[in-house]
Amino acid sequence: MNDEYRSAEEIQAHLEQLKQDQAALERALKERQKEESKELAAEIKEMIIGRGHDVDEIANLISGGKAKRRRATSAKNNSSYTKYADPDNPENVYTRGRMPQWLTNKMAANGYDPKNAEHRQQFKEEHLTPLAA
């Protein structure tokens, strides 16, 4: 046994220090990988421009056209839902998903249960202004 460690507490303390060192090294590795990725992207961008090509066009070829398709599909899907505005404050807008606090509060103040689907639909129809999708 190594004379450096004389007690279980000393071994435990050393083990904890090694864990902290490992975590710090893992953080440093991730940061360095991120930096190297940025450097590589800059080099590739320079190469594309230097050869007279459009960066977005080449990026689309690299991704197999998936990046643009994904964005277009996402935008199209969200645009098909009706948006509802608060007539008292038109900056408050609700489309779908988790209800914002202003809507939950307004429903409760008018005697509606925000957890009840029928109440939500009725409240939207009677108390909110539908906007063009």
N, C-alpha and C positions, 0 to 999 in steps of 0.2 A: 504494500500500500504506500501511496505517496505521502511523505511527511508534511507536505504542504497543507493537507486537510487533517485536522485533529479531531473535529467533532461533526456530528450529523448536521448541526446548525451551519457550520462553515461550508459544508458540502452543499447544503440547500441554498445558501446565499450565493455560492458560486454558480449553481445551476440557474438561479433566477437571473443573475447577471448575464449568463450565456443566452438565455431566452430574450432578454432585452437587446443584447447585441445582435441576435439573429433578426429580430423584428426591425431594428434600425437598418441592417443590411438589406433586408427585403424591401423596405421603403426606398432606400437609395437605388436599388436595382430597378424598381418600377419607374422611378424618376428618370434614371439614365436611359431606360428603354424608351420612355416617352420623348426625351430629348433627341435620341437617335432617330426615332420615327419622324420627328419634325424636320430634322436635318436631311433625311432621305427624301422626304416629300419635297423639300425645297430644291434639292438636286434634280429630282425627276421633273419638277415643274420647269426649272431652267432648261433642262434637256428638251422638253416638249416645245417650249417657246423658241429655243435656239434652232430647232429643226423646222420652225414655221407652222406648227400645228396649234389647234385650239385646245386648251387644257381641259375644258369641260367635255369636249368631244372625246378626247382620249380617255378621260376618267370614266365616261359612259361605256366605252369599249372594254375597259378593264373590268368594270363591274358587270358586264354582260347586259347592260341596259336596265338592271334591276333598280338602281338608285332613283332614276327618274320615274319609273313605273310606280314604285312604292309611294313616292311623294304625290304623284298625280292621283293614284287610287285613294290615298288618305284624304286628300283635299276634296275629291269627288264624294266620298262617303260622308264626310262631315257637312257638306253643303246640302244634302238631301233632308236634313232635319230642320224643323221649324224652330226659329229663335223666338224667345219671348222676352219682352222688355217690361220693366216696372214703370207704369204710367207716372208714378210719383218721382222717379229718378231714372231717366232713360239710359243712364250709364250702367245701370244694373241690368245685365242681360243673362238669360239662361237658355242653353241649347238642349243639353241632355247630360246624363251621368250624375255624379254626386251633386246634390243641391247646395248652392251657396248659402251662407248664413243669412243673408238678407232675405232670401226666399223662404227659408225655414221660419224665420222670425215673423215674416209677414203672414204666412199661412197660419201659424199659431195665434197671432193677434186677431185673425178673422175667424177663428174657431175651426180651422181645418187641421187634420192630423197629417203631418208631412210623411209619415210612414205608410199611409194608406194610398194605394195607387189610384183609386177612384177619387179620393179627395184631391190628390195632386192634379189629376186631369181636370176636374171640375174647377179648381182654383185657377189653373192656367186659362181655361176658357172664360171665366167670369171676371178675373181680376188682373190679368196680364194682357199686354198688347202683342199680338203675333207680328213678327217681322218677316220680310221676304227671305226665303231660304237661300 
